[in-house]
Amino acid sequence: MDEQKASTGIAVARMTAVLGMAITVTLGILLLLGGWLLPGGLALLAFVPFLLLMRYLERHPGDED
């Protein structure tokens, strides 16, 4: 099995992306359920940059040494 170590920066960026996705989706759903349509929609739109960050990190895992 080929083990590759991720740098600390990559690990922090992945954790940030996962936490950002979780918080924005949770907040968006709760706001929509509460009847706050515009803030809920904006919170769900804030999910997109975190998703794109995670996709970028998965496609480019780091420097190849």
Biopython code that builds the backbone (N, CA, C, O; Angstrom):
import numpy as np
from Bio.PDB.StructureBuilder import StructureBuilder

atoms = [
    (1, "MET", "N", (0.839, -1.170, 0.000)),
    (1, "MET", "CA", (0.000, 0.000, 0.000)),
    (1, "MET", "C", (0.887, 1.237, 0.000)),
    (1, "MET", "O", (1.829, 1.337, 0.785)),
    (2, "ASP", "N", (0.581, 2.167, -0.878)),
    (2, "ASP", "CA", (1.386, 3.378, -1.022)),
    (2, "ASP", "C", (0.877, 4.445, -0.057)),
    (2, "ASP", "O", (-0.217, 4.982, -0.232)),
    (3, "GLU", "N", (1.679, 4.744, 0.958)),
    (3, "GLU", "CA", (1.280, 5.751, 1.940)),
    (3, "GLU", "C", (1.855, 7.101, 1.546)),
    (3, "GLU", "O", (3.044, 7.225, 1.253)),
    (4, "GLN", "N", (0.994, 8.109, 1.544)),
    (4, "GLN", "CA", (1.424, 9.467, 1.287)),
    (4, "GLN", "C", (0.991, 10.319, 2.462)),
    (4, "GLN", "O", (-0.164, 10.273, 2.885)),
    (5, "LYS", "N", (1.914, 11.090, 2.981)),
    (5, "LYS", "CA", (1.614, 11.972, 4.106)),
    (5, "LYS", "C", (1.170, 13.323, 3.574)),
    (5, "LYS", "O", (1.820, 13.901, 2.703)),
    (6, "ALA", "N", (0.065, 13.822, 4.099)),
    (6, "ALA", "CA", (-0.403, 15.153, 3.725)),
    (6, "ALA", "C", (0.264, 16.177, 4.631)),
    (6, "ALA", "O", (0.520, 15.918, 5.807)),
    (7, "SER", "N", (0.534, 17.328, 4.067)),
    (7, "SER", "CA", (1.147, 18.382, 4.872)),
    (7, "SER", "C", (0.118, 18.941, 5.856)),
    (7, "SER", "O", (-1.083, 18.697, 5.734)),
    (8, "THR", "N", (0.615, 19.686, 6.822)),
    (8, "THR", "CA", (-0.265, 20.269, 7.829)),
    (8, "THR", "C", (-1.240, 21.249, 7.199)),
    (8, "THR", "O", (-2.406, 21.306, 7.591)),
    (9, "GLY", "N", (-0.778, 22.013, 6.236)),
    (9, "GLY", "CA", (-1.647, 22.979, 5.566)),
    (9, "GLY", "C", (-2.808, 22.314, 4.844)),
    (9, "GLY", "O", (-3.935, 22.808, 4.879)),
    (10, "ILE", "N", (-2.529, 21.192, 4.190)),
    (10, "ILE", "CA", (-3.581, 20.456, 3.497)),
    (10, "ILE", "C", (-4.584, 19.906, 4.497)),
    (10, "ILE", "O", (-5.790, 19.953, 4.254)),
    (11, "ALA", "N", (-4.099, 19.387, 5.619)),
    (11, "ALA", "CA", (-4.992, 18.843, 6.644)),
    (11, "ALA", "C", (-5.892, 19.938, 7.220)),
    (11, "ALA", "O", (-7.085, 19.718, 7.428)),
    (12, "VAL", "N", (-5.323, 21.104, 7.472)),
    (12, "VAL", "CA", (-6.107, 22.217, 8.010)),
    (12, "VAL", "C", (-7.133, 22.684, 6.986)),
    (12, "VAL", "O", (-8.270, 22.988, 7.348)),
    (13, "ALA", "N", (-6.755, 22.745, 5.729)),
    (13, "ALA", "CA", (-7.682, 23.166, 4.679)),
    (13, "ALA", "C", (-8.829, 22.168, 4.539)),
    (13, "ALA", "O", (-9.973, 22.576, 4.340)),
    (14, "ARG", "N", (-8.549, 20.880, 4.638)),
    (14, "ARG", "CA", (-9.612, 19.874, 4.563)),
    (14, "ARG", "C", (-10.556, 19.984, 5.749)),
    (14, "ARG", "O", (-11.773, 19.897, 5.585)),
    (15, "MET", "N", (-10.007, 20.173, 6.935)),
    (15, "MET", "CA", (-10.865, 20.322, 8.121)),
    (15, "MET", "C", (-11.731, 21.572, 8.001)),
    (15, "MET", "O", (-12.908, 21.552, 8.363)),
    (16, "THR", "N", (-11.154, 22.650, 7.498)),
    (16, "THR", "CA", (-11.908, 23.880, 7.313)),
    (16, "THR", "C", (-13.037, 23.675, 6.301)),
    (16, "THR", "O", (-14.154, 24.148, 6.509)),
    (17, "ALA", "N", (-12.746, 22.978, 5.222)),
    (17, "ALA", "CA", (-13.765, 22.734, 4.205)),
    (17, "ALA", "C", (-14.903, 21.889, 4.759)),
    (17, "ALA", "O", (-16.071, 22.193, 4.515)),
    (18, "VAL", "N", (-14.582, 20.838, 5.498)),
    (18, "VAL", "CA", (-15.620, 19.967, 6.055)),
    (18, "VAL", "C", (-16.465, 20.719, 7.082)),
    (18, "VAL", "O", (-17.692, 20.627, 7.062)),
    (19, "LEU", "N", (-15.819, 21.455, 7.971)),
    (19, "LEU", "CA", (-16.571, 22.224, 8.967)),
    (19, "LEU", "C", (-17.417, 23.314, 8.312)),
    (19, "LEU", "O", (-18.557, 23.548, 8.713)),
    (20, "GLY", "N", (-16.860, 23.971, 7.314)),
    (20, "GLY", "CA", (-17.616, 25.003, 6.607)),
    (20, "GLY", "C", (-18.838, 24.443, 5.909)),
    (20, "GLY", "O", (-19.908, 25.049, 5.945)),
    (21, "MET", "N", (-18.686, 23.276, 5.265)),
    (21, "MET", "CA", (-19.827, 22.648, 4.607)),
    (21, "MET", "C", (-20.886, 22.262, 5.629)),
    (21, "MET", "O", (-22.074, 22.490, 5.403)),
    (22, "ALA", "N", (-20.474, 21.685, 6.740)),
    (22, "ALA", "CA", (-21.432, 21.254, 7.759)),
    (22, "ALA", "C", (-22.183, 22.437, 8.359)),
    (22, "ALA", "O", (-23.401, 22.382, 8.524)),
    (23, "ILE", "N", (-21.465, 23.496, 8.683)),
    (23, "ILE", "CA", (-22.098, 24.655, 9.325)),
    (23, "ILE", "C", (-23.049, 25.364, 8.369)),
    (23, "ILE", "O", (-24.158, 25.725, 8.761)),
    (24, "THR", "N", (-22.634, 25.568, 7.122)),
    (24, "THR", "CA", (-23.482, 26.309, 6.194)),
    (24, "THR", "C", (-24.745, 25.529, 5.827)),
    (24, "THR", "O", (-25.821, 26.117, 5.717)),
    (25, "VAL", "N", (-24.629, 24.222, 5.639)),
    (25, "VAL", "CA", (-25.818, 23.435, 5.307)),
    (25, "VAL", "C", (-26.761, 23.382, 6.502)),
    (25, "VAL", "O", (-27.973, 23.532, 6.343)),
    (26, "THR", "N", (-26.221, 23.171, 7.687)),
    (26, "THR", "CA", (-27.064, 23.120, 8.881)),
    (26, "THR", "C", (-27.781, 24.447, 9.097)),
    (26, "THR", "O", (-28.989, 24.478, 9.330)),
    (27, "LEU", "N", (-27.035, 25.531, 9.021)),
    (27, "LEU", "CA", (-27.631, 26.846, 9.214)),
    (27, "LEU", "C", (-28.675, 27.138, 8.131)),
    (27, "LEU", "O", (-29.747, 27.668, 8.424)),
    (28, "GLY", "N", (-28.364, 26.795, 6.898)),
    (28, "GLY", "CA", (-29.307, 27.028, 5.803)),
    (28, "GLY", "C", (-30.605, 26.256, 5.986)),
    (28, "GLY", "O", (-31.688, 26.808, 5.787)),
    (29, "ILE", "N", (-30.509, 24.996, 6.358)),
    (29, "ILE", "CA", (-31.720, 24.188, 6.556)),
    (29, "ILE", "C", (-32.541, 24.722, 7.724)),
    (29, "ILE", "O", (-33.764, 24.831, 7.631)),
    (30, "LEU", "N", (-31.869, 25.053, 8.822)),
    (30, "LEU", "CA", (-32.601, 25.583, 9.977)),
    (30, "LEU", "C", (-33.284, 26.907, 9.655)),
    (30, "LEU", "O", (-34.421, 27.135, 10.067)),
    (31, "LEU", "N", (-32.601, 27.774, 8.927)),
    (31, "LEU", "CA", (-33.215, 29.042, 8.545)),
    (31, "LEU", "C", (-34.395, 28.833, 7.604)),
    (31, "LEU", "O", (-35.416, 29.509, 7.734)),
    (32, "LEU", "N", (-34.269, 27.909, 6.661)),
    (32, "LEU", "CA", (-35.384, 27.633, 5.753)),
    (32, "LEU", "C", (-36.572, 27.054, 6.506)),
    (32, "LEU", "O", (-37.716, 27.415, 6.228)),
    (33, "LEU", "N", (-36.318, 26.167, 7.449)),
    (33, "LEU", "CA", (-37.411, 25.608, 8.248)),
    (33, "LEU", "C", (-38.075, 26.670, 9.112)),
    (33, "LEU", "O", (-39.266, 26.573, 9.410)),
    (34, "GLY", "N", (-37.320, 27.678, 9.515)),
    (34, "GLY", "CA", (-37.864, 28.764, 10.313)),
    (34, "GLY", "C", (-38.586, 29.819, 9.495)),
    (34, "GLY", "O", (-39.135, 30.767, 10.056)),
    (35, "GLY", "N", (-38.593, 29.668, 8.178)),
    (35, "GLY", "CA", (-39.305, 30.613, 7.327)),
    (35, "GLY", "C", (-38.461, 31.763, 6.830)),
    (35, "GLY", "O", (-38.982, 32.664, 6.172)),
    (36, "TRP", "N", (-37.198, 31.761, 7.118)),
    (36, "TRP", "CA", (-36.286, 32.819, 6.671)),
    (36, "TRP", "C", (-35.713, 32.387, 5.320)),
    (36, "TRP", "O", (-34.634, 31.797, 5.259)),
    (37, "LEU", "N", (-36.424, 32.675, 4.262)),
    (37, "LEU", "CA", (-36.053, 32.140, 2.954)),
    (37, "LEU", "C", (-34.772, 32.758, 2.391)),
    (37, "LEU", "O", (-33.893, 32.031, 1.929)),
    (38, "LEU", "N", (-34.655, 34.064, 2.423)),
    (38, "LEU", "CA", (-33.475, 34.705, 1.846)),
    (38, "LEU", "C", (-32.201, 34.373, 2.632)),
    (38, "LEU", "O", (-31.212, 33.966, 2.022)),
    (39, "PRO", "N", (-32.186, 34.530, 3.962)),
    (39, "PRO", "CA", (-30.966, 34.149, 4.692)),
    (39, "PRO", "C", (-30.654, 32.654, 4.568)),
    (39, "PRO", "O", (-29.486, 32.267, 4.512)),
    (40, "GLY", "N", (-31.684, 31.823, 4.526)),
    (40, "GLY", "CA", (-31.463, 30.391, 4.368)),
    (40, "GLY", "C", (-30.862, 30.053, 3.016)),
    (40, "GLY", "O", (-29.969, 29.212, 2.918)),
    (41, "GLY", "N", (-31.353, 30.710, 1.977)),
    (41, "GLY", "CA", (-30.795, 30.503, 0.638)),
    (41, "GLY", "C", (-29.370, 30.988, 0.540)),
    (41, "GLY", "O", (-28.534, 30.354, -0.104)),
    (42, "LEU", "N", (-29.084, 32.120, 1.182)),
    (42, "LEU", "CA", (-27.708, 32.637, 1.166)),
    (42, "LEU", "C", (-26.760, 31.717, 1.934)),
    (42, "LEU", "O", (-25.611, 31.523, 1.537)),
    (43, "ALA", "N", (-27.253, 31.157, 3.033)),
    (43, "ALA", "CA", (-26.421, 30.213, 3.789)),
    (43, "ALA", "C", (-26.133, 28.969, 2.954)),
    (43, "ALA", "O", (-25.024, 28.437, 2.993)),
    (44, "LEU", "N", (-27.121, 28.507, 2.205)),
    (44, "LEU", "CA", (-26.888, 27.347, 1.345)),
    (44, "LEU", "C", (-25.952, 27.695, 0.188)),
    (44, "LEU", "O", (-25.180, 26.844, -0.255)),
    (45, "LEU", "N", (-26.009, 28.916, -0.301)),
    (45, "LEU", "CA", (-25.067, 29.334, -1.343)),
    (45, "LEU", "C", (-23.642, 29.447, -0.797)),
    (45, "LEU", "O", (-22.675, 29.270, -1.539)),
    (46, "ALA", "N", (-23.513, 29.740, 0.486)),
    (46, "ALA", "CA", (-22.185, 29.816, 1.102)),
    (46, "ALA", "C", (-21.532, 28.440, 1.175)),
    (46, "ALA", "O", (-20.330, 28.334, 1.414)),
    (47, "PHE", "N", (-22.321, 27.389, 0.969)),
    (47, "PHE", "CA", (-21.807, 26.021, 0.936)),
    (47, "PHE", "C", (-20.888, 25.799, -0.269)),
    (47, "PHE", "O", (-19.938, 25.020, -0.187)),
    (48, "VAL", "N", (-21.161, 26.466, -1.366)),
    (48, "VAL", "CA", (-20.466, 26.206, -2.632)),
    (48, "VAL", "C", (-18.951, 26.438, -2.557)),
    (48, "VAL", "O", (-18.207, 25.583, -3.038)),
    (49, "PRO", "N", (-18.450, 27.540, -1.985)),
    (49, "PRO", "CA", (-16.988, 27.698, -1.937)),
    (49, "PRO", "C", (-16.280, 26.598, -1.147)),
    (49, "PRO", "O", (-15.174, 26.187, -1.499)),
    (50, "PHE", "N", (-16.919, 26.126, -0.082)),
    (50, "PHE", "CA", (-16.316, 25.049, 0.693)),
    (50, "PHE", "C", (-16.309, 23.744, -0.100)),
    (50, "PHE", "O", (-15.359, 22.966, -0.014)),
    (51, "LEU", "N", (-17.361, 23.506, -0.865)),
    (51, "LEU", "CA", (-17.410, 22.322, -1.718)),
    (51, "LEU", "C", (-16.321, 22.386, -2.788)),
    (51, "LEU", "O", (-15.645, 21.392, -3.054)),
    (52, "LEU", "N", (-16.155, 23.552, -3.395)),
    (52, "LEU", "CA", (-15.121, 23.708, -4.422)),
    (52, "LEU", "C", (-13.717, 23.559, -3.835)),
    (52, "LEU", "O", (-12.826, 23.000, -4.474)),
    (53, "LEU", "N", (-13.529, 24.062, -2.614)),
    (53, "LEU", "CA", (-12.242, 23.883, -1.941)),
    (53, "LEU", "C", (-11.951, 22.407, -1.708)),
    (53, "LEU", "O", (-10.831, 21.951, -1.943)),
    (54, "MET", "N", (-12.943, 21.661, -1.249)),
    (54, "MET", "CA", (-12.747, 20.238, -1.001)),
    (54, "MET", "C", (-12.461, 19.492, -2.303)),
    (54, "MET", "O", (-11.590, 18.623, -2.335)),
    (55, "ARG", "N", (-13.175, 19.818, -3.367)),
    (55, "ARG", "CA", (-12.919, 19.165, -4.655)),
    (55, "ARG", "C", (-11.519, 19.474, -5.156)),
    (55, "ARG", "O", (-10.843, 18.596, -5.692)),
    (56, "TYR", "N", (-11.075, 20.725, -4.984)),
    (56, "TYR", "CA", (-9.725, 21.093, -5.398)),
    (56, "TYR", "C", (-8.685, 20.311, -4.603)),
    (56, "TYR", "O", (-7.711, 19.814, -5.168)),
    (57, "LEU", "N", (-8.888, 20.204, -3.306)),
    (57, "LEU", "CA", (-7.930, 19.484, -2.460)),
    (57, "LEU", "C", (-7.886, 18.001, -2.790)),
    (57, "LEU", "O", (-6.832, 17.374, -2.683)),
    (58, "GLU", "N", (-9.014, 17.436, -3.189)),
    (58, "GLU", "CA", (-9.024, 16.012, -3.539)),
    (58, "GLU", "C", (-8.342, 15.759, -4.879)),
    (58, "GLU", "O", (-7.724, 14.713, -5.071)),
    (59, "ARG", "N", (-8.449, 16.696, -5.794)),
    (59, "ARG", "CA", (-7.818, 16.512, -7.107)),
    (59, "ARG", "C", (-6.330, 16.841, -7.094)),
    (59, "ARG", "O", (-5.563, 16.278, -7.875)),
    (60, "HIS", "N", (-5.919, 17.746, -6.214)),
    (60, "HIS", "CA", (-4.525, 18.159, -6.108)),
    (60, "HIS", "C", (-4.061, 17.910, -4.670)),
    (60, "HIS", "O", (-4.047, 18.838, -3.861)),
    (61, "PRO", "N", (-3.687, 16.692, -4.346)),
    (61, "PRO", "CA", (-3.400, 16.348, -2.947)),
    (61, "PRO", "C", (-2.187, 17.031, -2.347)),
    (61, "PRO", "O", (-2.019, 16.975, -1.129)),
    (62, "GLY", "N", (-1.355, 17.656, -3.108)),
    (62, "GLY", "CA", (-0.185, 18.335, -2.561)),
    (62, "GLY", "C", (1.014, 18.163, -3.462)),
    (62, "GLY", "O", (0.907, 17.680, -4.589)),
    (63, "ASP", "N", (2.132, 18.559, -2.955)),
    (63, "ASP", "CA", (3.359, 18.458, -3.729)),
    (63, "ASP", "C", (3.793, 17.002, -3.851)),
    (63, "ASP", "O", (3.812, 16.265, -2.865)),
    (64, "GLU", "N", (4.134, 16.605, -5.045)),
    (64, "GLU", "CA", (4.638, 15.251, -5.291)),
    (64, "GLU", "C", (6.160, 15.271, -5.161)),
    (64, "GLU", "O", (6.855, 15.862, -5.987)),
    (65, "ASP", "N", (6.658, 14.633, -4.136)),
    (65, "ASP", "CA", (8.114, 14.603, -3.924)),
    (65, "ASP", "C", (8.720, 13.338, -4.494)),
    (65, "ASP", "O", (9.932, 13.142, -4.409)),
]
sb = StructureBuilder()
sb.init_structure("model")
sb.init_model(0)
sb.init_chain("A")
sb.init_seg("    ")
for serial, (resi, resn, name, xyz) in enumerate(atoms, 1):
    if name == "N":
        sb.init_residue(resn, " ", resi, " ")
    sb.init_atom(name, np.array(xyz, "f"), 0.0, 1.0, " ", f" {name:<3s}", serial, name[0])
structure = sb.get_structure()
